């Protein structure tokens, strides 16, 4: 169902409902016939969609850049795990290995929430607040519950052990001085896809860096080469790269046709990358940077109140309300309010998100105050006028 900008319409379906702006329009239009049960389900689906879009905006608002630089290996800090075999996961070849909770030396703000712990995963990503489930190789699209994820090469991976003088290792270290420190998480001598071969092995390294103060996130790829053998390894649309929020509806991922060219934003949480160790692979020093949005500025202009449906409601039916115009940046607050006469409004307790699901009442008016740095803009209201059949 399409979300509609609210104007004044009158529709008849067992009861009459009039939606309009305060100015009031006399336009009338007969609706299609819906059952109350079907309409209720469609309304709920729309509310969930709107809520999902709101969640996604937390990480979708991060800007993205990709540059060429230098890979700086860390050799200090703390070793999380070291491979001791070419199969297995404890640590073995660190197949789908999950670290314990790693306590951050400073609060890192991700998607508007300060994070204190992360978990390194052997499948090429880290998670905030909780570890991924065993064998999770799709960190952005999975329904696993954690506060968020950063994926550098999300897929089914493992490490080498003592092949060509190389052994896989996970390590982390804080570098620099406050307030400009970086927490560096490093995956070293990783196979680009799971393999237990000791006759043909390609390895590479990469880092995820969390930057103090700016709360930027960087993925930096290191050198890759054959430890033994020369037969290329390939994969088709199976490497997830980017950010995930607290649910998989919140994502900011990237897709490359060729890693030597610029990427495009993923359109699905499952958007993934194809690769070939000989012809299409990230170059050493390739750096991906996600930067959180800057604080909001000026007076918000939220526009009209939008609703998930414009017909077929009886008293008590729910309607999902949202904002016509988004207010970009951090520090934005929301307060929904209601009125029985369109003049005197009262705040709705707990209604402080960018969306609202309400049970439509007779002669009800709904609007939202959107505030940035003390300056408040108010929506043109949604109006419901119900008449019994």
PyMOL commands that set and color helices and strands:
alter all, ss='L'
color gray80, all
select helices_A, chain A and resi 36-60
alter helices_A, ss='H'
color red, helices_A
select strands_A, chain A and resi 4-5+9-12+16-20+63-68+78-82+102-110+113-121+125-128+148-154+158-159+169-175+182-191+201-211+217-228+234-244+251-255+264-265+273-276+286-291+305-307+318-323+332-339+346-347+356-359+364-372+375-378+382-387
alter strands_A, ss='S'
color yellow, strands_A
deselect
rebuild
show_as cartoon
